[in-house]
Amino acid sequence: MIKRIVLKNEFLSLSMILLFGIIFGIANPTFLSLINILDLLKMCVKPAIFACGVMIVLISGGIDMSFLWIGMFSAYSTSKLFSIVQANGTIVPFAVILLVSMFIGALLGSINSLLVSKFRIPVFIATLSSANIFMGIMFQFVGSEYIFPEQMPQSMIEFSNKLLFSFPSQGGTLVGLHVSVLYAIAALLITHLVMRYTMMGRSVYALGGDASSAERVGFSLIKTNLFVFMMAGLIAGLAGAIAISNIQVANPYDFQGQELTVTAAVIIGGTRVTGGKGSVLGVALGVLLTNLISQNLILVGVPPEYNKFVFGLLIIFATIVQAVQERARKALYRGL
Amino acid sequence: MADKLVELKTINKMFSGVSVLKNVDLSVYAGEVLCLVGENGSGKSTLIKIISGVYPYEGGELYLAGKHFAKPTPTQSINEGIQVIYQDFSVFSNLTVAENIAMSSNIQNKKKIVNWRRNHKIASEALKKIDVKMDLEAELASLSVAQKQIVAISRAISQKAKLIIMDEPTTALTRKEIDRLFEIIRGLKAQGIAIIFVSHKLDEVFEICDRIAVIRSGEIVVDLPVEEFPRDKLVYYMIGKDIQEECFACSPSAENPMIRVNNISRRGEFRNVSFSVRPGEILAITGQLGSGRTELALSLFGINPIQSGEIFIQGKKVKIKNQREARKLGIAYLPEDRLSEGLYMNRSLGDNFSSVIISQLKNRFGIIKNAVLESNSNYWIEKLGMTRKRYTTPASDFSGGNQQRIVLGKWLATSPKIFVLNGPTVGVDVKSKSEIHAVIKDLAAQGMAVIIISDDIGEILSTSSKVIVMRDHHIIFEGNTCDISHQELNAQILSSQAN
């Protein structure tokens, strides 16, 4: 039984979180303070939601290079649209903003799906080019200037100030659990339910495992592909809108260059790069681990420039551990 | 009389004007094991695909479970209880046993939501029907080929299969696993499920089948119960002519051995192995999967170097530490799995033929001329009897027998002194098989020392002069093939089962 738990892909990130937690805790006792933990959770919100979409595409056997630009396109266009609406005197509730952003994201995702299943372009190439196209369209037709808090839809600003269980800290500022953490948890939970308990979700695993077998047992690969990229787009739209709200500014360049940090978290969480395997629990742990490291490395005296270096080592380490686990699993089950 | 599950009446099928099936009449009854035997290209697979609704048929009538189907679809065929287990099993190695088994029935029943408890129930019921115990939570990647096959069979059962078509199910199995498969097949039969067993291996056909149908050039040439089937005529029916199975007496062209190995060992793989092969001799090394025979072959080719013992080539002591050294010493190796190890599948015939000797074909500027490639390929095309083949055709377009010829030619181009062939005719039809055997014998006659690794007793007896049987990593028997009968050799190989 213990052996089986050790052999789970999620085991690595869980044990690393504990390990780093202990190191950071010893090095700097403020690490375990409530404020620090609440801050860490808020930090995880954006990557965690994005990671859900990245995981789905990875499981299906591809690597998505477009999710950040889909997220930005959807969120930026939505906030721009509703800032104009607001200027005309109509206040729009936050839920509507989220839904519109998710809708735009799903629409852009379906373009990815078209490229992949209709034109048979490899996912990496298709999303790399679509990311640039989305960026170009946005800068040309939607805008490229910052949207500042004064113009931002009011409900987004309100959202960013919403705390649960708030209390005043020693310095007098109000601290608490940020409401967006709940949104991230909900996104993770729904992704988990969809991927584990719907045939659509299972068809993604089948596709990532063996596409021709998936077709032979009766899955429609076109449908599955559409689902994968619409889900990924929808999630990116959600992540983008929440991220923009949280920082109260829509900066079109804000997400640039974060593709690999998010993808790394997903892979460290046990999602297989070649497709077919991955779990939301693992992804959540992977995001927690990478953010834990980037938040606290400085506490143990490592300058923040070394973050990427540590991430790189971590990815190599995770891949090796996964290979060792795979071999050990074979030894465990062959005997039966 | 049992129920007729499938009935084909004068079925015809053409592919671009070429008649592939001609007036095929065939019936399958509940609870019988029907063997469908035929060479590659005889129309076997087309026949299976018509029954399973993948191909439409042109003339004749098709009845599934008594109902007439003019244009059956795969779904209709599945709904009538027909299941095909292809050679690759179409299973998902990234998913668990339970999910693999239950997946098709979930799709068939148009489920939207996955009920994992139900998946487990479906899987354990299917496994119970064939009396196999398996960890339902195990991921398929961690299972053996035989276990994956069991999963594929269970999946077919879970879809209420009445007829399971198995396409060459024993190809990758050990003897022990084959016995287990046959037990499962007999169990299914007892439950009234019919099996169509497609095979090349003649021994198995007689062991498991109730009825044998032989298909040749699109026609059923004979369809008889196994008791009435003339055993010695099977090959004749398959290829339309007789192939002699007699022992091969060699005439070594020199007394001194080309290769002599003395007490070689490699930990966990083989120990204290000694033998010698003279020029012109063909030595067969046999034994069950896992007996050490393949590991031994890999060591001779330098892939897994030996750890102790000595190897002499033409009387000179040599060390074979890697493949490059082996090649320099004049050793060639034909791998077991030609698809993954032997061929560049999507490269042309010419590229494949020249791949090992590429450095000899280039001119002094390091450039390779097309004309050189072409003449090199044409030489081997002719030599290996692959008439009317173009050197630009990709290797993937050839049949199993021809692919094996390409791998052979690729290595022969290096003019080796010692040729190690691992399973030279696995998955090759009877006619190509005897042609490949002729090529091998011809090579020996020209003074090459040949070592064949094989578990095909007929092949060993008809092509080799000496045979070595391995068990548990060492040699348990050594003899001349002319002094041992088919049964005796079989008993030697299977003797490991006893302990």
Interface residues (C-beta under 8 A of the other chain):
Chain A: R196 Y197 T198 M199 M200 G201 R202 Y205 A206 G208 G209 D210 S212 S213 A214 R216 V217 G218 F219 R272 G275 G276 K277 E326 R329 K330 L332 Y333 R334 L336
Chain B: T75 Y86 D88 S90 V91 F92 S93 N94 L95 E99 M103 S104 N106 I107 Q108 K111 K112 I113 V114 W116 K133 M134 D135 A138 E139 A141 S142 L143 S144 Q147
